[in-house]
């Protein structure tokens, strides 16, 4: 299918036009930011939460998996649910439940209760981003779409870079409980914006009658189970674990069942035809590659500062606040300008090129790098965040029928959530394997009889002798081993940055294969 042919799939997604578009935009802002903030806060603060809840490492790992898997299970179906039941029901009710669960979670004392609350918390959170995206398609005049989707897009970079500082602020200043209690106020405010910014819609009985419940269940459950396998893979040694293999194989089997189901049912919920257009398929591929190359911002830079730099999140937070968020605020209007008056592919090339440049700078990493050394890397990552996701969404919309956005929104959520988790699992495994590889190579040059090694151990032993001669030698050997591990970790992070460069280059290749979008409401305006 050529790029000039529009794809029509799924029920009509347009609703009544909002008479209060500012409230609708406010709902998009709050819903999309809330989802990303909370997910980022939980991932960064997990070590602190294990401490306050007295959880073992395994309990903390499964708690994190359950909270995110429940988000993934519900997210693809939210667009259809919004079309069938109306945004007020799909966003308003979960926002109130979410506020109550957020109030209760810090008060839970046993693991079982905490696990159940986390699953419900994740299910409600999983509705926010896809449902707020549907507000744009259903209730906003088309002239508001670029602004609203820009807000939807900027939330990723904003939450990634501000979450680090917020965790430190909550844990050290006002109490870790406020990581949850902030939502007691924010979630109902989002629900109020939804109520004021979207019209009342009756239940669409014709859509409900023809519901593809099997397809929604297969895709949501399959994605959630695959995610659980990916998330636990590194901890349980991948193919050496029956649990991981069962999760991965079972989830993939359900995903295959979903595609079979969509080809057989009379009215498929998310017809695969929606991704057969050249530009839409390439856009979804670039969304995945953008997520993967963005790991240089979300994983590599902050984790290096924690693992090798020995800094707590709050100590490195200012770096990302100053050199990632502020430039993003300045650059986003330029990104919107390029999309409105030039080809969005131009903005996308700028964004992916900036990510590639950030990765190349990261390959110059040494163990001596401090916060200031990361400023150019973080600044380039900010440019990448500002010029990537928004043009991607606009290219996909320009090549689809925006009034039938249900299937499109479902696949966007698959790539958004699935890509992120595949990326994290891939990068974590890559760093672990490369650290082991470099440890082995470095260890071959640290022989017990080598003159240089003997000299280093003698100096270290003499250094520790003043604190007790009995343990001085053991402490010297331990220090040397730690130095070797530090260098191995540094080399593994360099390899990680090389991987993000590869993803950025593959993304640029996909952009080069895109054709011009057909004339339509999103075509560049004459200047």
C-alpha positions as MATLAB code, in Angstrom:
seq = 'XXXXXXXXXXXXXXXXXXXXXXXXXXXXXXXXXXXXXXXXXXXXXXXXXXXXXXXXXXXXXXXXXXXXXXXXXXXXXXXXXXXXXXXXXXXXXXXXXXXXXXXXXXXXXXXXXXXXXXXXXXXXXXXXXXXXXXXXXXXXXXXXXXXXXXXXXXXXXXXXXXXXXXXXXXXXXXXXXXXXXXXXXXXXXXXXXXXXXXXXXXXXXXXXXXXXXXXXXXXXXXXXXXXXXXXXXXXXXXXXXXXXXXXXXXXXXXXXXXXXXXXXXXXXXXXXXXXXXXXXXXXXXXXXXXXXXXXXXXXXXXXXXXXXXXXXXXXXXXXXXXXXXXXXXXXXXXXXXXXXXXXXXXXXXXXXXXXXXXXXXXXXXXXXXXXXXXXXXXXXXXXXXXXXXXXXXXXXXXXXXXXXXXXXXXXXXXXXXXXXXXXXXXXXXXXXXXXXXXXXXXXXXXXXXXXXXXXXXXXXXXXXXXXXXXXXXXXXXXXXXXXXXXXXXXXXXXXXXXXXXXXXXXXXXXXXXXXXXXXXXXXXXXX';
ca = [
       0.000    0.000    0.000;
       1.429    3.373   -0.965;
       1.874    6.304    1.344;
      -0.686    8.319   -0.605;
      -3.513    5.993    0.319;
      -5.143    6.733    3.646;
      -5.730    3.908    6.107;
      -9.182    3.575    7.617;
      -9.551    1.123   10.443;
     -11.609    0.847   13.592;
     -14.681    2.747   14.733;
     -15.068    6.457   14.100;
     -13.030    8.216   16.792;
     -14.375   11.748   16.527;
     -16.724   13.075   19.193;
     -18.236   16.410   20.061;
     -15.953   19.423   19.758;
     -14.978   20.845   23.140;
     -16.412   24.260   24.021;
     -13.589   24.679   26.556;
     -10.470   23.575   24.653;
      -8.094   24.976   27.277;
      -9.484   22.518   29.828;
      -9.123   19.711   27.286;
      -5.487   20.690   26.714;
      -5.061   20.843   30.510;
      -6.339   17.271   30.761;
      -3.828   16.181   28.110;
      -1.065   17.973   30.002;
      -1.917   16.515   33.420;
      -2.732   13.002   32.235;
       0.320   12.493   30.067;
       2.740   14.067   32.553;
       1.235   12.204   35.500;
       1.714    8.816   33.846;
       5.339    9.422   32.908;
       6.235   11.157   36.165;
       4.884    8.342   38.294;
       6.523    5.614   36.240;
       9.872    7.441   36.346;
       9.575    8.214   40.054;
       8.883    4.566   40.861;
      11.830    3.266   38.827;
      14.320    5.777   40.266;
      13.046    5.456   43.837;
      12.726    1.644   43.937;
      15.854    1.152   46.113;
      14.467    3.672   48.635;
      11.027    2.051   48.541;
      12.536   -1.386   49.212;
      14.064    0.105   52.334;
      10.948    1.839   53.690;
       8.721   -1.187   52.975;
      11.388   -3.664   54.220;
      11.232   -5.642   50.971;
      13.766   -8.170   49.748;
      15.386   -7.618   46.355;
      13.106  -10.248   44.773;
       9.977   -8.693   46.288;
      10.970   -5.266   45.043;
      11.639   -6.630   41.540;
       8.226   -8.340   41.302;
       6.518   -5.242   42.720;
       8.013   -3.139   39.940;
       7.082   -5.748   37.320;
       3.466   -5.978   38.525;
       3.021   -2.192   38.581;
       4.222   -1.749   34.996;
       2.712   -4.951   33.532;
      -0.758   -3.834   34.612;
      -0.224   -0.523   32.787;
       0.762   -2.383   29.642;
      -2.202   -4.757   29.867;
      -4.801   -1.972   29.719;
      -3.077    0.704   27.595;
      -3.693   -0.655   24.046;
      -7.462   -1.006   24.653;
      -8.000    2.460   26.154;
      -8.549    4.152   22.784;
     -11.344    1.710   21.947;
     -12.849    2.019   25.455;
     -12.882    5.808   25.077;
     -14.658    5.522   21.739;
     -17.226    3.107   23.172;
     -17.892    4.558   26.621;
     -16.755    8.178   26.359;
     -13.717    9.917   27.781;
     -15.478   11.176   30.885;
     -16.093    7.613   32.049;
     -12.734    6.193   30.934;
     -10.633    8.998   32.456;
     -12.849   10.479   35.175;
     -13.586    7.317   37.175;
      -9.976    5.968   37.049;
      -8.637    9.366   38.156;
     -10.663    9.164   41.386;
      -9.744    5.524   42.014;
      -6.105    6.402   41.340;
      -6.209    9.185   43.929;
      -7.602    6.816   46.575;
      -5.014    4.109   45.837;
      -2.234    6.723   45.914;
      -3.426    7.768   49.369;
      -3.437    4.171   50.647;
      -0.157    2.845   49.220;
       2.212    4.511   51.729;
      -0.021    3.171   54.516;
       0.257   -0.497   53.430;
       2.379   -2.668   55.692;
       2.302   -6.192   54.236;
       3.633   -7.235   50.855;
       0.428   -8.863   49.563;
      -1.616   -5.716   50.134;
       1.091   -3.577   48.555;
       1.209   -5.857   45.510;
      -2.563   -5.710   44.988;
      -2.598   -1.925   45.383;
       0.290   -1.621   42.902;
      -1.585   -3.644   40.277;
      -4.718   -1.490   40.638;
      -2.538    1.628   40.662;
      -0.907    0.504   37.411;
      -4.230   -0.336   35.729;
      -5.575    3.141   36.433;
      -2.311    4.796   35.414;
      -2.322    2.852   32.158;
      -5.483    4.651   31.032;
      -4.092    8.180   31.324;
      -1.708    8.581   28.375;
      -3.762    6.814   25.665;
      -7.015    8.400   26.846;
      -5.563   11.899   26.893;
      -4.279   11.309   23.353;
      -7.871   10.470   22.364;
      -9.013   13.829   23.774;
      -6.972   15.404   20.976;
      -8.524   13.245   18.253;
     -12.097   13.301   19.545;
     -12.737   16.666   21.112;
     -10.266   19.306   19.944;
     -10.574   21.344   16.747;
      -7.844   20.300   14.310;
      -6.068   23.662   14.704;
      -5.311   22.675   18.323;
      -3.873   19.284   17.444;
      -0.232   20.247   16.913;
      -0.090   22.089   20.249;
      -1.795   19.276   22.165;
       0.316   16.542   20.575;
       3.404   18.665   21.304;
       2.437   18.589   24.990;
       1.905   14.839   24.701;
       5.355   14.466   23.118;
       7.386   16.716   25.423;
       6.191   14.824   28.499;
       8.663   12.006   27.776;
      11.825   14.073   27.962;
      10.450   16.285   30.725;
       9.551   13.419   33.060;
      12.748   11.463   32.349;
      14.933   14.382   33.346;
      12.918   15.888   36.204;
      12.060   12.606   37.913;
      15.624   12.240   39.169;
      15.464   15.544   41.052;
      11.953   14.949   42.375;
      12.923   11.633   43.968;
      15.743   13.318   45.865;
      13.475   16.175   46.930;
      10.727   13.881   48.221;
      13.032   11.401   49.981;
      15.297   13.998   51.626;
      13.039   17.003   52.170;
       9.335   16.297   52.699;
       9.010   12.511   52.920;
       8.964    9.611   50.459;
       5.179    9.245   50.908;
       4.661   12.312   48.733;
       5.793   10.360   45.688;
       2.310    8.844   45.975;
       0.400   11.553   47.822;
       1.040   14.178   45.141;
      -1.425   12.234   42.992;
      -4.186   12.611   45.587;
      -4.417   16.207   44.345;
      -3.224   15.939   40.729;
      -5.412   13.010   39.579;
      -8.764   14.582   40.610;
      -7.630   17.858   39.016;
      -7.087   15.954   35.770;
     -10.542   14.395   36.132;
     -12.038   17.867   36.589;
     -10.303   19.100   33.412;
     -11.712   16.099   31.559;
     -15.227   16.858   32.838;
     -15.000   20.551   31.873;
     -13.074   20.063   28.631;
     -14.943   17.160   27.011;
     -18.662   16.932   26.173;
     -20.942   14.317   27.675;
     -21.126   11.278   25.410;
     -23.667    8.463   25.602;
     -22.417    4.898   25.450;
     -21.895    3.889   21.822;
     -23.980    0.709   21.874;
     -23.229   -0.219   18.254;
     -19.484   -0.228   18.999;
     -19.988   -2.191   22.234;
     -22.199   -4.744   20.464;
     -19.491   -5.441   17.876;
     -16.700   -5.398   20.467;
     -13.610   -7.466   19.717;
     -13.103   -8.397   23.363;
     -10.935  -11.386   22.441;
      -8.517   -9.240   20.441;
      -8.162   -6.703   23.232;
      -7.607   -9.413   25.835;
      -5.066  -11.267   23.694;
      -2.965   -8.191   22.916;
      -3.088   -6.688   26.407;
      -2.354   -9.963   28.214;
       0.308  -10.965   25.680;
       2.172   -7.675   26.013;
       1.977   -7.719   29.815;
       3.292  -11.292   30.052;
       6.116  -10.646   27.579;
       7.047   -7.541   29.569;
       7.149   -9.583   32.798;
       9.527  -12.037   31.125;
      11.755   -9.227   29.840;
      11.753   -7.407   33.174;
      12.689  -10.517   35.147;
      15.069  -11.904   32.507;
      18.278  -10.343   33.778;
      17.531  -11.163   37.394;
      16.605  -14.810   36.695;
      19.239  -15.486   33.987;
      17.037  -15.474   30.878;
      16.952  -18.874   29.155;
      18.276  -20.564   32.268;
      15.015  -19.781   34.048;
      11.826  -21.761   33.476;
       9.792  -18.819   34.751;
      11.252  -16.415   32.190;
      10.888  -18.889   29.331;
       7.264  -19.619   30.260;
       6.458  -15.881   30.398;
       8.149  -15.072   27.077;
       6.759  -18.058   25.167;
       3.265  -17.662   26.646;
       3.168  -13.927   25.892;
       4.394  -14.385   22.317;
       1.812  -17.134   21.755;
      -0.947  -14.767   22.893;
       0.427  -12.047   20.576;
       0.309  -14.453   17.621;
      -3.250  -15.327   18.667;
      -4.113  -11.627   18.535;
      -3.002  -11.280   14.897;
      -4.878  -14.456   13.950;
      -7.959  -13.116   15.727;
      -7.764   -9.757   13.902;
      -7.688  -11.525   10.547;
     -10.766  -13.635   11.355;
     -13.254  -11.475   13.266;
     -15.914   -9.505   11.400;
     -14.986   -6.135   12.904;
     -11.401   -6.217   14.196;
     -10.565   -3.858   16.999;
      -7.075   -2.969   15.706;
      -6.843   -4.129   12.106;
      -3.245   -4.752   11.073;
      -3.939   -2.828    7.853;
      -3.275    0.296    9.894;
       0.460   -0.484    9.893;
       0.714   -1.605    6.267;
       1.015    1.905    4.887;
       4.658    2.584    4.096;
       4.952    5.796    6.072;
       2.893    4.582    9.044;
       4.886    1.358    9.299;
       8.147    3.281    9.079;
       6.875    5.813   11.647;
       6.084    3.042   14.123;
       9.527    1.531   13.487;
      11.160    4.905   14.146;
       9.100    5.294   17.357;
      10.721    2.037   18.503;
      14.200    3.187   17.420;
      13.653    6.625   19.013;
      12.815    4.860   22.270;
      15.938    2.722   21.992;
      18.328    5.556   21.125;
      16.712    7.626   23.905;
      18.166    5.131   26.388;
      21.295    7.307   26.298;
      19.180    9.866   28.166;
      16.923    7.671   30.285;
      19.386    4.947   31.298;
      23.039    5.392   30.386;
      23.865    8.908   31.576;
      21.997    8.818   34.932;
      22.983    5.216   35.704;
      26.663    5.865   35.005;
      26.590    8.696   37.513;
      25.042    6.342   40.074;
      27.067    3.162   39.388;
      30.499    4.621   38.553;
      30.204    8.193   39.835;
      28.690    6.976   43.134;
      26.169    9.847   43.156;
      22.647    9.706   44.517;
      19.836   10.856   42.185;
      19.377   14.195   43.931;
      23.080   14.999   43.441;
      22.841   14.653   39.656;
      19.320   15.993   39.260;
      20.367   19.593   38.600;
      22.309   18.468   35.529;
      19.174   17.145   33.837;
      16.937   19.958   35.058;
      19.269   22.679   33.752;
      20.680   21.157   30.581;
      17.794   18.945   29.453;
      14.501   20.511   30.510;
      15.251   24.218   29.994;
      16.627   23.750   26.437;
      13.623   21.536   25.676;
      11.226   24.333   26.649;
      13.137   26.727   24.364;
      13.441   24.339   21.419;
       9.923   22.920   21.283;
       8.386   26.018   19.619;
      11.032   25.671   16.897;
      10.061   22.028   16.435;
       6.405   23.034   16.055;
       7.407   25.747   13.550;
       9.342   23.269   11.397;
       6.404   20.868   11.370;
       3.838   23.542   10.477;
       5.844   25.275    7.741;
       8.359   22.687    6.552;
       8.501   18.927    6.125;
       8.263   17.145    9.536;
      10.922   14.754    8.277;
      13.381   17.647    8.578;
      12.644   18.008   12.301;
      12.939   14.240   12.734;
      16.351   14.190   11.030;
      17.548   16.940   13.394;
      16.319   15.005   16.439;
      17.809   11.635   15.500;
      21.078   13.273   14.424;
      21.306   14.974   17.829;
      20.805   11.605   19.552;
      23.529   10.088   17.364;
      25.894   12.946   18.255;
      25.096   12.531   21.966;
      25.899    8.831   21.703;
      29.207    9.556   19.951;
      30.184   11.992   22.705;
      29.255    9.336   25.255;
      31.732    6.919   23.691;
      34.525    9.225   24.910;
      33.532    8.394   28.487;
      36.134    7.801   31.229;
      35.761    6.983   34.911;
      36.854   10.560   35.687;
      33.775   12.107   34.047;
      31.889   14.345   36.453;
      28.550   16.127   36.123;
      30.060   18.975   34.087;
      31.506   16.541   31.542;
      27.989   15.308   30.758;
      26.624   18.782   29.885;
      27.235   18.505   26.090;
      25.764   14.987   26.048;
      22.630   15.997   27.975;
      22.195   19.120   25.841;
      22.268   17.073   22.637;
      19.863   14.563   24.170;
      17.514   17.484   24.896;
      17.644   18.484   21.223;
      16.858   14.882   20.303;
      13.845   14.767   22.618;
      12.556   18.094   21.264;
      12.714   17.171   17.577;
      11.818   13.462   17.467;
       8.511   12.245   18.884;
       6.261   15.126   17.779;
       7.161   14.905   14.054;
       6.863   11.118   14.265;
       3.276   11.300   15.496;
       2.416   14.000   12.961;
       3.845   11.957   10.058;
       1.797    8.941   11.126;
      -1.361   11.063   11.459;
      -0.794   12.701    8.068;
      -0.776    9.234    6.473;
      -3.857    7.882    8.267;
      -7.480    8.833    8.630;
      -7.437   10.890   11.856;
     -11.168   10.325   12.378;
     -10.442    6.607   12.796;
      -7.624    6.803   15.290;
      -8.557    3.843   17.503;
      -6.352    1.248   15.801;
      -3.572    3.775   15.245;
      -3.604    4.744   18.942;
      -3.488    1.063   19.931;
      -0.337    0.417   17.889;
       1.262    3.643   19.141;
       0.816    2.328   22.689;
       2.299   -1.034   21.679;
       5.411    0.670   20.321;
       5.570    3.235   23.145;
       5.347    0.748   26.011;
       6.707   -2.359   24.313;
       9.625   -0.476   22.816;
      10.547    1.075   26.140;
      10.593   -2.249   27.960;
      12.381   -4.091   25.159;
      14.950   -1.299   25.189;
      15.515   -1.376   28.937;
      15.812   -5.181   28.962;
      18.153   -5.110   25.962;
      20.372   -2.388   27.405;
      20.510   -3.974   30.866;
      21.540   -7.302   29.336;
      24.047   -5.612   27.026;
      25.685   -3.727   29.914;
      25.869   -6.873   32.051;
      27.402   -8.996   29.285;
      29.874   -6.305   28.241;
      30.893   -5.683   31.870;
      31.637   -9.393   32.261;
      33.552   -9.391   28.961;
      35.682   -6.401   29.921;
      36.221   -7.736   33.462;
      37.594  -10.940   31.951;
      39.904   -9.079   29.559;
      41.165   -6.705   32.234;
      41.591   -9.570   34.675;
      43.951  -11.309   32.263;
      46.323   -8.341   32.663;
      46.146   -8.328   36.467;
      48.148  -11.436   37.276;
      49.149  -12.132   40.859;
      52.834  -12.302   39.980;
      52.981   -9.293   37.673;
      55.473   -6.657   38.819;
      53.060   -3.751   38.309;
      50.303   -5.556   40.213;
      52.664   -6.385   43.073;
      53.719   -2.726   43.219;
      50.127   -1.468   43.300;
      49.174   -3.994   46.007;
      52.212   -3.004   48.077;
      51.252    0.660   47.956;
      47.629   -0.113   48.802;
      48.651   -2.416   51.666;
      50.944    0.289   53.066;
      48.124    2.791   52.778;
      45.749    0.607   54.811;
      48.380   -0.499   57.357;
      47.719    2.502   59.561;
      44.171    1.183   60.077;
      45.242   -2.320   61.025;
      47.973   -4.523   59.588;
      45.873   -7.677   59.867;
      43.346   -6.533   57.274;
      45.576   -4.267   55.190;
      46.431   -6.836   52.525;
      42.826   -8.003   52.091;
      41.640   -4.402   51.808;
      44.333   -3.712   49.226;
      43.221   -6.679   47.105;
      39.585   -5.587   47.462;
      40.430   -2.052   46.368;
      42.301   -3.304   43.295;
      39.342   -5.539   42.374;
      37.010   -2.553   42.739;
      39.228   -0.499   40.416;
      39.103   -3.260   37.797;
      35.327   -3.463   38.092;
      35.044    0.339   37.773;
      36.983    0.265   34.508;
      34.930   -2.678   33.245;
      31.723   -0.795   34.032;
      33.016    2.311   32.264;
      33.875    0.294   29.149;
      30.442   -1.361   29.194;
      28.746    2.073   29.272;
      30.889    3.143   26.312;
      29.572    0.073   24.455;
      26.061    1.095   25.490;
      26.517    4.528   23.925;
      27.742    2.875   20.718;
      24.515    0.857   20.671;
      22.400    4.028   20.896;
      24.383    5.501   17.971;
      23.440    2.434   15.916;
      19.751    2.833   16.796;
      19.836    6.515   15.795;
      21.446    5.671   12.444;
      18.829    2.975   11.771;
      16.155    5.560   12.586;
      17.684    7.981   10.072;
      17.680    5.201    7.471;
      13.944    4.663    8.063;
      13.333    8.417    7.674;
      15.232    8.347    4.364;
      12.831    5.625    3.155;
       9.727    7.692    3.982;
       7.888    9.388    1.144;
       6.141   12.746    1.253;
       2.810   12.628    3.084;
      -0.352   13.093    1.000;
      -1.950   16.570    0.968;
      -4.167   17.103    3.974;
      -4.805   19.144    7.102;
      -1.266   18.509    8.367;
       0.519   19.535    5.184;
       3.088   22.332    5.673;
       1.508   25.767    5.399;
       2.910   28.333    2.960;
       5.045   30.940    4.708;
];
